[in-house]
Amino acid sequence: MNSIMKFVALLLLMLSAGAGIAAEDRAFFWRVDSASATVYLLGSIHFADQSFYPLRANIERAFDEAEHLVLEIDFDAAAAQQYADLLSRKGMYAGDETIRDNVSAKTWQQLQQQLPRLGITTQLIEKQKPGVLVLTLTSVQVMKMGYLPELGIDQHFLQKARSHNKDIISLETIEQQLDAFLDIQDGDLLLQEALYSLGEADSMMTEMITYWKNGDTRAMQKLLFEDSLHEYPRFARIYDRLFYERNRRMVGKIKSFLGGKGRYFVVVGAGHLIGDRGIIVMLEQAGYQVERL
């Protein structure tokens, strides 16, 4: 798989929506306890279909026991409006400037070739900055494959939490998450390679989902982080900004939950949990005993 496509795949693992786990799957699911609190940690993928359900019984039981649902973002109507406002203000070019003015002629030509296949017009995306455009194109491609964000695990538990009046907590703000993607450097390279690699989306999703359902954190770590950084060392700074800084911020909040009382059911992109700079290792390094469920 092309390394930039792996990077795009990683974006699908890091956003606030996620896919479900079939009942017999190993899943990316952990528990950590303190003297007065319990935190469940569930990793997710951004898009899913009906075949991912029902969820494993112990996952549903853990959610039922928890008083608090913790998501990267509680994406309610107000958050959706805030996202739209921020995207318009920070993720789009102003005035007459467009994406064509900010990428090479080669990248622009590739974009024009891919848009008809995805059913997207130039007018729809020409004002989007590279980081936003990569997410747009990748999302459309994955939805054409039949994976939908509304079937994601975050949405599954968010709807249940609202119907049961559970407390809902956000680990990040809309602006924090959007700024992370807008800060991506070398947008022309990212967009050019993502466009070149969109044809590999089928195999990419199959590989990711297989590793995830098997609970193979090592294979997922190699696929998404190690291979890409080996081939593109320049992405180290991007990864730190986009993923590892966010992991540190999330761990700070999770530690505050463990310092209090109650049961917390935390759902974040699976990529946040794995690897030597992931949330699980960071909690272990802080002295917590983390159990794989």
Secondary structure, DSSP 8 states (H G I E B T S, - for coil): --HHHHHHHHHHHHSS------TT---SEEEEE-SSEEEEEEEE-S-B-GGG-S--HHHHHHHHH-SEEEES----HHHHHHHHHHHHHHSB--TT--GGGGS-HHHHHHHHHHHHHHT--HHHHTTB-HHHHHHHHHHHHHHHTT-BGGGSHHHHHHHHHHHTT-EEEESS-HHHHHHHHHT-S-HHHHHHHHHHHGGGHHHHHHHHHHHHHTT-HHHHHIIIIIHHHHH-TTHHHHHIIIIIHHHHHHHHHHHHHHTSSEEEEEEEEHHHHSSTTSHHHHHHHTT--EEE-
